[in-house]
Amino acid sequence: WLQRFYYVFGFLALVLLLLVITCAEISIVLCYFQLCNEDYNWWWRAFLTSGSSGLYLFVYSIVYMSTKMVMTRGVSILLYVGYMLIASYSFFMLTGAVGFLACFLFVHAIYGAVKVE
């Protein structure tokens, strides 16, 4: 491992940065479309748009468990589903917060530039 161990953290930081950028961009684009349609209730949609990746993570973990893993006891299935539910909910909250904050800053920027005279 020697020097290779430290490359993993750089790679993970790069992937995290790409995740944050992607969640922010998708939420901003969909928020913009919503605002163009004069629907100004963007708060929850911005949160749920990027937060839905947590739902995808949970569904994929269930598909992975049923196709690739061999679990015979109910306790191990319950533990796996429980831990993946906690991890997916945490991922949902993280990506949802990124999407909401990105949309909040976007809306603040575009409506802050409007001058009413």
C-alpha positions in Angstrom: 0.0 0.0 0.0 2.7 2.4 1.0 1.9 5.6 -1.0 -1.3 4.3 -2.6 -3.3 4.6 0.6 -3.3 8.4 0.4 -4.6 8.4 -3.2 -7.9 7.0 -2.0 -8.7 10.1 0.0 -8.0 12.4 -2.9 -10.2 10.3 -5.2 -13.0 10.3 -2.6 -12.7 14.1 -2.2 -12.9 14.5 -6.0 -16.0 12.2 -6.1 -17.6 14.2 -3.3 -17.0 17.5 -5.1 -18.5 16.1 -8.3 -21.6 14.9 -6.3 -22.1 18.3 -4.7 -21.7 20.1 -8.1 -24.1 17.7 -9.8 -26.7 18.0 -7.1 -26.5 21.8 -7.1 -26.7 22.1 -10.9 -29.7 19.8 -11.2 -31.6 21.5 -8.5 -30.8 25.0 -9.9 -31.9 24.0 -13.4 -35.2 22.5 -12.2 -35.8 25.4 -9.9 -35.3 27.8 -12.8 -37.8 25.9 -14.9 -40.2 26.1 -12.0 -39.7 29.8 -11.5 -40.2 30.4 -15.3 -43.6 28.7 -15.0 -44.4 31.2 -12.2 -44.5 28.5 -9.5 -42.8 30.1 -6.6 -43.1 27.3 -4.1 -39.6 25.9 -4.9 -38.3 25.0 -1.4 -39.5 21.4 -1.0 -39.0 20.6 -4.7 -35.4 21.8 -4.5 -34.8 19.6 -1.5 -36.5 16.6 -2.9 -34.9 16.9 -6.4 -31.4 16.2 -5.3 -32.4 14.3 -2.2 -34.1 11.6 -4.4 -30.6 10.2 -5.0 -30.9 8.7 -1.5 -34.0 6.8 -2.6 -32.1 5.5 -5.6 -29.3 4.4 -3.2 -31.7 2.4 -1.0 -33.5 0.8 -4.0 -30.1 -0.2 -5.5 -29.0 -1.7 -2.2 -32.1 -3.8 -2.0 -31.6 -5.0 -5.6 -27.9 -5.7 -4.8 -28.9 -7.7 -1.7 -31.4 -9.8 -3.6 -29.2 -10.5 -6.6 -25.5 -10.6 -5.4 -25.5 -11.4 -1.7 -26.3 -14.7 -0.1 -28.2 -14.1 3.2 -30.0 -17.0 4.8 -31.0 -15.6 8.2 -33.6 -13.0 8.8 -31.5 -11.2 11.3 -28.7 -10.5 8.8 -31.3 -9.3 6.2 -32.9 -7.0 8.9 -29.5 -5.6 9.9 -28.5 -5.0 6.3 -31.8 -3.3 5.4 -31.7 -1.2 8.6 -28.1 0.0 8.1 -28.8 0.8 4.5 -31.9 2.7 5.5 -29.9 4.8 7.9 -27.1 5.4 5.3 -29.7 6.2 2.5 -31.5 8.6 4.8 -28.2 10.3 5.7 -27.4 10.6 2.0 -30.9 11.9 1.3 -30.5 14.6 3.9 -27.0 15.5 2.7 -27.8 15.8 -1.0 -31.2 17.5 -0.2 -29.4 20.1 1.8 -26.9 20.8 -1.0 -29.8 21.2 -3.5 -31.8 23.5 -1.2 -28.8 25.7 -0.4 -27.8 26.0 -4.0 -31.4 27.0 -5.0 -31.6 29.4 -2.1 -28.4 31.1 -3.2 -29.6 31.1 -6.8 -33.0 32.6 -6.0 -31.4 35.2 -3.7 -29.0 36.1 -6.5 -31.5 36.5 -9.3 -34.1 38.3 -7.2 -31.5 40.4 -5.5 -30.5 41.8 -8.9 -34.0 43.1 -9.6 -34.4 46.8 -9.1 -37.8 48.1 -8.3 -38.2 51.8 -9.0 
